[in-house]
Amino acid sequence: AKTGLILPDPSTGDPKRPQFGTRFLTDPRQVFQHNAWDNVEWTEDQEAAAKKKVQENSQPLPPEKQDEYDSRANEYWNDFYTIHENRFFKDRHWLFTEFPELAPQCSQNHESHPADTGDGQQDNLNREQSREVADGDFPGSSATYRILEVGCGVGNTVFPILKTNNDHGLFVYCCDFSSTAVELVKTNPEFDPERCFAFVHDLSDVEANYPVPEGTLDVIVLIFVLSALHPNKMQSSISRLARLLKPGGVMLLRDYGRYDMAQLRFKKGRCLSENFYVRGDGTRVYFFTQDELHELFTEAGLEKVQNLVDRRLQVNRGKQLTMYRVWIQCKYRKAPLELPETQD
């Protein structure tokens, strides 16, 4: 997919920020000139120190304590959104730069459409098949482009998508484990039930139904949500989601990478299992490697389009502090339908 697409900010009309990975720190003396630097290479000593710190604080909590955090996960997330409501988050307009699939009618390159292979005959086949599958009465059944965000929180991805896209064929689904978060989405003045369907859903419950048939979604987006699941439930959850994608549909992910600053800040007594922790508010988080995510997606039958590490150096210029962030960004595609063989 083509990247680097710059879209206007819906609120100001100003050009959006360029894609991640365009501001490089070449002179360490200039570190406090900006708030963030991209693609910051770690030294061997820095990586060894991070690994050592993680090992020192990785003694897992007793099984009964782990079970408690697992069984009460819904309660902890509801409490989180009750406390923060929509004050904790900023709208993620940067997503359109990284994932132009979320603004299909704004894209200037057909390659960024997940169901577009560059072959007109192939595209017609995909669309025809998706229409057949989509026949039926479900929210958004008449839409021509469907996006599902899993773990939508209070709508900081959903509402920018709806504001940026004026395509009447677009329909957005969004779900969250927290009923409090979903209620905040539904009561937001920007919520439009004609274009969006919000529902409570436990991603880790693979027996739970989604409001759409299998094979009907163009895009599924997971932004800092897979990391909140127990590692034992990640594969089954991704495999279940993959079945919802159309042929040629794409799954987009951005999540925490191994040795991110947030992982290194955990003290002893917060580790649940290897690279899996519980925060002070009871919510949980896992820190991935590229290979782990690649295995999850390919095991679900998806093909890699992108799997990259975004290493950023964030700077607090007021306090003269540097903070190393590590995020992983992925795009994985469901194979398009095979063209039927033609006889000469």
Salt bridges, closest charged atoms under 4 A:
ASP9 OD2 - LYS16 NZ 3.94
ASP27 OD2 - ARG29 NH2 3.09
ASP38 OD1 - ARG312 NE 2.85
GLU56 OE2 - LYS52 NZ 2.72
GLU68 OE1 - LYS65 NZ 3.46
GLU68 OE2 - ARG72 NH1 3.01
ASP70 OD2 - LYS233 NZ 3.75
ASP70 OD1 - ARG284 NH1 2.89
GLU75 OE2 - ARG72 NH2 2.63
GLU85 OE1 - ARG87 NH1 3.51
ASP91 OD2 - LYS163 NZ 3.83
GLU101 OE2 - LYS331 NZ 3.28
ASP116 OD2 - HIS110 ND1 3.87
GLU128 OE1 - ARG131 NH2 2.87
GLU149 OE2 - ARG92 NH1 3.91
GLU190 OE2 - LYS163 NZ 3.81
GLU214 OE2 - ARG240 NH1 3.91
GLU214 OE2 - ARG243 NH2 2.82
ASP218 OD2 - LYS246 NZ 3.08
ASP260 OD2 - ARG325 NH2 2.83
GLU292 OE1 - ARG258 NH2 2.92
ASP310 OD2 - ARG254 NH2 2.53
